[in-house]
């Protein structure tokens, strides 16, 4: 389809079908729709919006239609995102299944596993969480010690994970476990899917300075998991883990997207006001303009990387660049929003103050900024190591 025709039709469809209350662009992640066995919509409009987008295949618009996706190519997907951002449309579904697990399944899972799990992700039927980090295996993830012992037709899993986002609300977890205890670190790791209701799985919350926390510790005590839940080959989980991490880092790097920029504009007008059509405070006007320039440059870099990927020239290390710079941009944006809103937003119930505090964690989760800079230096800039 001609892209201009697609844009025009997409714009018209969104205008007709996106409820007004789903257009604020202001989404608290705790109120977002994550799907799952025990999912509940926060409003009738949220339910309507999800169902309409699901019917179009636009809960995951870039996946193949045979899995329930929209079958959009990269440029059509970008146009959809642009048009949703234009009206401040909220995402119909937030899901680690979409942003992280799904791409790994598409590349490494068997056809039977794809046919089972991918449609469930698209429909929001299963809520996923990630089991990677451990108390003694964070940046050195390959040092993980959670064990999966071979017990015939199943694995017996013992150990723990930490910083499991929404582990207490998830239905299933995609988990890295050690299956070869004699091999070198990376060589003995497998990638397995675990139902969180399995006997022996427990979670415990981790409190954060922001006052709200999605994080938990997750514990496994003699947890039986069918071997049918193994993704890819035994002891080849590190390959899958690295691939999935590129998508996690891209997801974190895109925190603070176009709709968030629009929210920043609204906040500036609300608290500072306009003078002769310009933001009244010249210093904050300059800072906002500098942020917007950086954001535009970042967006253009992402588009270039998409083109390079299509041409087969994209390095997997590019995700580290996105993660690092996107993290820096989001922290800068939150600093700017605090400057725009002033002392009023320091109140305990303020979403802006909470998000400001939370943004600091972006530089740690998904691999610390220091780790990302090392990857960029080695794999993109080809700098010599000491």
C-alpha positions in Angstrom: 0.0 0.0 0.0 1.1 3.5 -0.7 2.4 5.0 2.5 0.5 8.3 2.2 -2.7 6.4 1.7 -1.9 4.2 4.7 -1.2 7.3 6.8 -4.5 8.9 5.8 -6.5 5.7 6.4 -4.7 5.1 9.8 -5.4 8.7 10.9 -9.0 8.4 10.0 -9.4 5.0 11.8 -7.7 6.3 15.0 -9.9 9.4 15.0 -13.0 7.3 14.8 -12.1 4.5 17.1 -9.8 5.8 19.9 -11.9 7.0 22.9 -11.2 10.5 24.1 -10.2 9.3 27.5 -7.5 7.1 25.8 -5.9 10.1 24.2 -4.3 11.9 27.1 -0.9 10.3 26.6 -0.6 10.3 30.4 -0.3 6.7 31.4 0.6 5.5 34.9 2.3 2.1 34.3 0.4 0.7 37.3 -2.9 1.7 35.6 -2.0 0.5 32.2 -3.5 -2.7 30.7 -1.0 -5.6 31.0 -3.4 -8.4 30.2 -3.1 -11.8 32.0 -5.2 -14.4 33.7 -6.4 -11.9 36.4 -6.4 -8.8 34.3 -8.9 -6.0 34.8 -9.6 -3.0 32.7 -9.4 0.3 34.6 -12.3 1.7 32.6 -14.9 0.8 29.9 -13.0 3.0 27.4 -9.8 1.1 28.1 -11.6 -2.2 27.3 -13.1 -0.7 24.1 -9.7 0.6 22.9 -8.0 -2.7 23.6 -10.7 -4.8 21.8 -10.7 -2.4 18.7 -6.9 -2.6 18.4 -6.9 -6.3 18.9 -9.4 -6.7 16.1 -7.1 -4.8 13.8 -4.1 -6.8 14.9 -2.6 -3.6 16.3 -1.9 -4.8 19.8 1.3 -6.1 18.1 1.0 -4.5 14.7 4.4 -5.6 13.3 3.9 -9.4 13.9 2.7 -11.8 11.2 -1.1 -12.1 10.9 -0.9 -15.8 11.4 0.0 -15.1 15.0 -2.7 -12.5 15.4 -0.5 -9.5 14.6 -1.2 -6.7 12.1 1.4 -7.7 9.5 2.7 -4.2 9.1 6.1 -3.5 7.6 8.6 -1.3 9.5 7.5 1.9 7.7 3.8 1.2 8.2 4.5 0.5 11.9 6.3 3.8 12.3 3.4 5.6 10.7 1.0 4.0 13.1 3.2 5.0 16.0 3.4 8.6 14.7 -0.3 8.9 14.2 -1.0 7.4 17.7 1.5 9.9 19.2 -0.2 12.8 17.2 -3.4 12.3 19.2 -1.7 11.1 22.4 -3.3 7.6 22.0 -2.3 5.3 24.8 -0.9 1.8 24.1 -3.7 -0.7 24.2 -1.5 -3.3 25.8 1.7 -3.2 27.7 3.5 -6.5 27.7 7.0 -7.9 28.2 5.7 -10.7 26.0 5.5 -8.2 23.1 8.7 -6.2 23.8 11.1 -9.0 24.9 9.9 -12.6 24.9 8.0 -12.4 21.5 11.0 -11.5 19.4 13.1 -14.3 21.0 10.3 -16.8 20.4 10.0 -15.7 16.7 13.7 -16.5 16.2 14.4 -19.5 18.5 11.1 -21.3 19.4 9.7 -24.3 17.6 6.6 -23.8 15.4 4.5 -25.6 18.0 5.7 -23.2 20.7 5.1 -20.1 18.4 1.6 -21.3 17.7 0.9 -21.7 21.4 2.5 -18.6 23.0 2.5 -15.8 20.3 -1.3 -15.6 19.9 -1.7 -15.6 23.7 0.7 -12.6 23.8 -1.2 -10.7 21.1 -4.5 -11.3 22.9 -3.1 -10.3 26.3 -4.1 -13.7 27.7 -0.8 -14.3 29.5 1.3 -11.7 31.5 5.0 -12.3 31.4 7.9 -11.3 33.6 11.7 -11.8 33.2 13.9 -14.0 35.3 17.5 -13.0 34.6 19.3 -11.1 37.4 20.2 -12.9 40.6 21.6 -11.6 43.9 25.1 -12.4 42.8 24.6 -12.2 39.0 23.6 -8.7 37.8 26.0 -7.2 35.3 27.9 -10.5 35.4 24.7 -12.3 34.3 26.6 -15.3 33.0 27.5 -16.1 36.6 23.9 -17.0 37.4 23.4 -20.1 39.7 19.7 -20.9 39.5 19.8 -24.6 38.8 17.7 -26.8 36.5 18.5 -30.5 37.1 17.4 -33.1 34.6 14.8 -35.4 36.1 13.7 -37.4 33.1 10.7 -35.7 31.5 11.0 -32.5 33.5 13.5 -30.2 35.1 13.8 -29.6 38.9 14.6 -25.9 39.5 16.1 -24.4 42.6 17.4 -20.9 43.2 16.3 -17.3 43.1 16.0 -14.2 40.9 16.0 -10.5 41.9 14.6 -7.3 40.3 11.8 -9.3 38.7 9.5 -6.6 37.4 5.8 -7.4 38.2 6.8 -10.9 39.4 3.9 -10.8 41.8 1.4 -10.1 39.0 2.8 -12.2 36.2 1.3 -15.5 35.0 4.5 -16.9 33.5 8.3 -16.1 33.6 10.9 -16.5 30.9 13.9 -17.6 32.9 17.6 -18.3 32.5 18.8 -21.4 34.4 22.0 -23.3 34.7 21.7 -26.8 33.2 25.4 -27.8 32.8 27.2 -27.3 36.1 30.7 -28.1 34.7 30.7 -26.0 31.6 32.1 -22.5 31.4 29.7 -19.7 32.4 27.9 -19.0 29.2 28.0 -22.5 27.9 25.8 -24.2 30.5 22.8 -21.9 30.5 19.3 -22.7 29.2 16.2 -20.6 28.5 13.0 -21.9 29.9 9.4 -20.8 30.5 7.8 -21.3 33.9 4.2 -21.0 35.1 4.3 -18.7 38.2 1.5 -20.8 39.7 3.7 -23.9 39.8 4.2 -25.3 43.2 7.4 -24.0 44.8 7.4 -20.6 43.1 7.1 -17.6 45.5 7.7 -13.8 45.2 8.6 -11.1 47.7 8.2 -7.3 46.9 11.2 -4.9 46.8 10.4 -1.3 47.9 11.8 1.7 46.0 12.4 5.3 46.9 9.7 6.4 44.4 7.0 4.9 46.7 5.8 2.5 44.1 7.7 -0.5 43.0 7.1 -3.1 40.3 10.1 -5.2 41.5 10.1 -8.5 43.4 12.4 -11.3 44.4 11.4 -14.7 43.0 12.3 -18.0 44.6 12.2 -21.5 43.3 12.1 -24.5 45.6 12.0 -27.9 43.8 9.9 -26.5 41.0 9.0 -29.1 38.4 9.0 -27.8 34.8 8.2 -29.8 31.7 11.0 -30.1 29.1 8.5 -28.9 26.5 9.0 -25.5 28.1 12.6 -25.3 27.0 13.2 -22.8 24.2 15.9 -23.6 21.7 18.6 -26.1 22.4 19.7 -27.2 25.9 22.7 -25.2 27.1 22.2 -22.6 24.3 20.2 -20.2 26.4 23.0 -17.5 26.5 22.5 -17.0 22.7 18.8 -16.4 23.3 19.5 -14.2 26.3 21.7 -11.9 24.4 19.2 -11.6 21.6 16.4 -10.8 24.0 18.6 -8.2 25.8 18.9 -6.2 22.6 15.1 -5.9 22.6 14.9 -5.1 26.3 17.5 -2.3 25.8 15.7 -0.9 22.9 12.5 -0.9 24.9 14.2 1.0 27.9 15.9 3.3 25.4 12.5 4.4 24.0 11.1 5.5 27.4 10.0 9.1 26.8 8.7 8.7 23.2 6.8 11.3 21.1 3.7 11.2 23.3 5.9 12.0 26.3 7.4 14.9 24.5 3.9 16.2 23.9 3.2 15.9 27.6 6.3 18.0 28.3 5.0 20.7 26.0 1.6 20.8 27.8 3.3 20.9 31.2 5.4 23.9 30.0 2.4 25.8 28.9 0.5 24.9 32.1 3.1 26.1 34.6 5.2 28.7 32.7 2.7 30.1 30.2 3.1 31.8 26.8 4.4 35.2 26.0 4.0 36.4 22.3 3.5 32.8 21.4 6.7 31.6 23.1 7.3 30.0 26.5 7.6 32.9 28.9 10.8 31.7 30.7 13.7 32.1 28.2 16.0 29.7 30.1 13.5 26.9 30.3 12.5 27.6 26.7 16.2 27.1 25.7 16.4 23.9 27.7 13.2 22.5 26.2 14.4 23.3 22.7 17.8 21.6 23.4 15.9 18.5 24.6 13.7 18.5 21.5 16.7 18.7 19.2 18.4 15.8 21.0 15.2 13.8 20.8 14.8 14.4 17.0 18.4 13.4 16.4 17.8 10.2 18.4 14.7 9.4 16.5 16.5 9.9 13.2 19.3 7.6 14.4 16.7 4.9 15.2 15.3 5.3 11.7 18.7 4.9 10.2 19.4 1.8 12.3 16.1 0.3 11.0 17.2 0.9 7.4 20.7 -0.6 8.2 19.0 -3.6 9.8 16.9 -4.2 6.7 20.0 -4.0 4.6 21.7 -6.6 6.8 24.3 -4.1 8.2 23.1 -3.5 11.7 25.2 -4.5 14.7 23.5 -6.1 17.7 25.5 -3.6 19.8 23.3 -0.8 18.4 20.8 -1.6 21.1 23.3 -0.6 23.7 23.6 2.8 22.0 19.8 3.2 22.1 19.6 2.0 25.7 22.4 4.4 26.9 21.3 7.5 25.0 17.6 6.9 25.5 18.2 6.5 29.2 20.1 9.8 29.4 17.3 11.5 27.4 14.6 10.3 29.7 16.5 11.4 32.8 17.0 14.8 31.2 13.3 15.0 30.3 12.3 14.3 33.9 14.7 16.9 35.2 13.1 19.3 32.8 9.6 18.4 33.8 10.5 19.0 37.5 12.0 22.4 36.6 8.8 23.3 34.6 6.4 22.2 37.4 8.3 23.6 40.3 7.8 22.8 44.0 4.1 21.7 43.5 5.2 18.5 42.0 7.3 17.5 45.0 4.2 16.3 46.8 4.2 12.7 47.7 1.3 11.8 45.4 2.8 13.5 42.3 3.3 11.3 39.3 6.0 13.6 38.0 8.0 13.5 41.2 7.6 9.7 41.3 8.6 9.3 37.6 11.6 11.6 38.2 12.9 9.3 41.0 12.1 6.2 39.0 14.0 7.5 35.9 17.3 7.1 37.8 16.8 3.3 37.7 16.9 3.4 33.8 20.6 3.7 34.0 20.9 0.4 35.9 18.2 -1.9 34.6 18.8 -3.8 31.4 22.5 -3.5 31.9 24.1 -0.4 33.6 25.2 2.6 31.6 28.8 1.7 32.3 28.3 -1.7 30.7 26.6 -0.2 27.7 29.4 2.3 27.2 31.9 -0.6 27.2 29.9 -2.5 24.6 29.7 0.7 22.4 33.4 1.3 22.7 34.3 -2.3 21.8 31.7 -3.3 19.2 30.8 0.0 17.5 33.8 2.3 17.9 36.3 -0.6 17.9 38.4 1.1 20.5 41.3 -0.9 21.9 41.0 -2.4 25.4 43.6 -1.9 28.0 
